[in-house]
Amino acid sequence: MTRRILISAPVVLLAALLAATIAAPARADCYADYKAKKGDPLQLSYGVIQLSGGACASPRAAAPEVSRRIAKGGWTLLTVVSIFGPDGLNQRKASAGANFLRY
């Protein structure tokens, strides 16, 4: 006796979307520029940091990762300015100085 399994169209569509999402390459080179503060007396800083996949979605999504990583150097995140790819690195390198890809 042979059993038939019927799969509805929405289930097939959902499975196809899931497979496409998993197969899609992650955004490999994603960076953020940020502004931060530290200490007494007050120090302000501008930096550039490389992000992991999920944090690349928006400045808001990047904020927790940036905040956590720069805190190791005693910095407090003020804002994530923007998210960009490798094409934006050279124009920000001089402004970031010592905090260019430091964290």
N, C-alpha and C positions, 0 to 999 in steps of 0.2 A: 504494500500500500504506500502510495506517495502522498506526502503532505505538501500542500501549497501554502506559501506564506504571502499574503497580500500586503503590500506596502503602499501607503497612501502617497499622493503627489507631494503634499507638504513635507512629509518625512524625507522623501527623496531630495527635494529642493534644499532642505536644511542640511542634509548630509553633504550635498555638493558644495554648498557655501562653506561649511566647516572645512572640507578638504581643500578648497581654494585658499582659505585663510591660513591654514597650516602650511601649505605649499608656498605661499608668497614669501619672498625674501624679506627679512627684517631690514629696517632702515639702518644700514651699517654705520654710516658716518653722520652722526647727529651731534651738534654742539649747542651750547647756550652761552650767552654773555649775561653777566649779572653784576649787580652792585651790592656791596656789603659794608658793614661797619665793625669796629672793634675798639674795645678798651677805653681807658681813661688815662691820658687825653684821647679824645675821639680821633680815630683814623678811618678814612673812607677808602674804599678800593673798588676797582673795576677788574673783572676777570673773565676768562673763557674756560669752559669745562666741557669735556666730552661726556655725553649721556648714554645710558643704556636704553634699549628699545621702547618700553612703555612711557618713559619720561619725554620722549620726542614729540608727543602729540601736541603739546601747547606749553607756553610758559607756566601756566598754572599746574600742569601735570609734572613739569620739571622741578618745581620749587622744593618739594620734599627731598628729592635726591640731592639737589645742589646744596640745600641747607645742611643736610646731614654730613656731606663730604667736606664742606668748607669749615664746619664747626670744629673739625680736627685741628685746624690752624688757629682757632680762637675767633673766627669770624661769624657774624650774624647776618643772615641774608636780609637785604632790604627789598630787592626785586630781581626777577628774571626779566631781562630786557627783551630778548628774542631767542628764537630757536632757528638754527641755520645749518647748512651742509658745509662740506669742506671748501666750497668755493668762497665762503665768507671768512675763512681763517686769516688769510694774509692781511686783509684790511683792518683786522682787529688786534693783530699781534703787538704792534708798537704801543697801543693804548693799554693793553692788559699787562705789559711788562712782566714782572716776576710772577704774576698770577695767570699767565698764559699756559693753560693745560697743566697747572700745578696740582690740582686736586683731582 
